[in-house]
Amino acid sequence: MADAVTELFSAPLTFNWTLSFRCNFSCSHCYSRDEQAEELPTADILRIIDILAEKQVPFINFGGGEPLIRDDLFEIADYATGKGLNVSMNSNGWLVDTAAANRLRACGFKSVGISIDSAEAALHDDFRNMPGSFDRAVAALDHLRRAGVRTTMSSVISRINYRNFRDLLDLARAHGVAQVYLHNFKCSGRGLKNREDLDLSPEEWKAFYVEALQVKQETTDLLISFDDPVISSLPGYDEKSLVSGSSCGKLSLHMRPNGDITPCGFIPLVVGNILKDDFDTLWYDSPILKKMRNKEASGKCMDCGAFEKCLGGCTARAFAVTGEFNQPDPHCWK
């Protein structure tokens, strides 16, 4: 499967780009809040966009940190869309007012995702360690809708919301959201430090996904998306994917504020630097990416009939907890 990907695609479909690790929040699960890296000046960022355009990378998604912390975000996005790239963003919503929403529309953002982790304001504010953040996030959804920007909602499933995820879907409907991402808990950064308080047991993850997949099948007015390869082991799961297992390092890469490339934001292993190294060499020949693309069954995966589908589950989570790519996903219930 990995070899087919590198033959089919000359570059990743998506670059998840952390322009800055700076953030006005201090979330309990954040992978990057304790990270630091030099930030590139605007001119270097535009050079990187030239490289991505030359390599025909179709999608850039700005994350962080908080992307709107950078004053040049609008200039960067405008330049990228002018080069033919599809630009999206994930934000905590605090800095999205009417003026910002209109500017996001004007510089060509295809969609903007707002992070909301509970339909209860107090729970969301506590999880994000920012009083008033729920109200600002919901207001951001409304500002974006009025500006004509397609909105999505990102919700990290954890102990605070897994029993009440339907309420998040109702909140999305009430504010004109097009798509809700129910993200799996990654166990990286502060997520690892707070895992005991926030993460679910494997059995709880299975029960959640069985219920959430049923809700997805019954829902016609809202797109519901997951990003967890471990779901593929559930009977009846028939989502079609371009790759088996994790898409990181196969369909997507992550870029740090200094231009360093990692397989994904949750795996802090540097493959190389986009401004200093030959991109094709990194993409095709990186030992780290090759390991991720050619995972081998170990532990309980060796006797599991679902391995060909899930390839051991989330590589980032296995690496965060065990330090090894090939170990079974700690969320796996099988």
C-alpha angles and dihedrals in degrees: 000000000000093000090050090054095052091047092048099043124043090195138007118286091227136030112200100206125198103198092180138005088212115112138170090219133065104207123193095231101036117142094199110033093101094042125104132193137156112263120231121236119249094259092059091047090055088050088055091051088053089055093048091048091049090051089048096237101172102200137044120184116190116213136151147097093344112317094208089062085082112078091207095058093106092049090048093049093046090053092048094050089047087058090054099258122140108234129201135162144202117217139170086230098232095117097040106106128151094279094048092047091053091049091049088054093046095052093052110258108173091202141349122212121209120202114231118161103179137023086221109085095212093051093048092047092050093047090050093041090227122111111222094019094120093056092047092048093051090046088052090057090054094046090051094047092051090048090054097247117144107243132207130184124223118204123179108215112228141137091292096062115012093101093047104039090125088068089060089054091051090050090052091051092050091057102042097255114169100203138014121208113205099199124201119239107261105199092220127131110340088358088069093046092050097035096113091057099039112027125088127232117254090255091052090050090053092050091047094051094045089054096040093049090052090051090049091053091051096046119093103160099058136040112235117194136185131194101198119111091196089076090070090077091066116103112255096020103139106164110144115230132180090230138024120244122359116004092209112114090012107059099005143030134192128229125204123216092265095052096262113145122221129178090250138339091264096054109068096199114122115225093184142293121284094216096044106035136056106264097213091052091052094046098047104027109032109129089213094053091044090055091051093047093049105044118174126212115254135167114001090350089073092072098034121109091206096062094097089058103042101022091215096317125257109011092197092055093047090049094047093052102034106018090236131101095210099053117107117268106265088224092061113119098191 
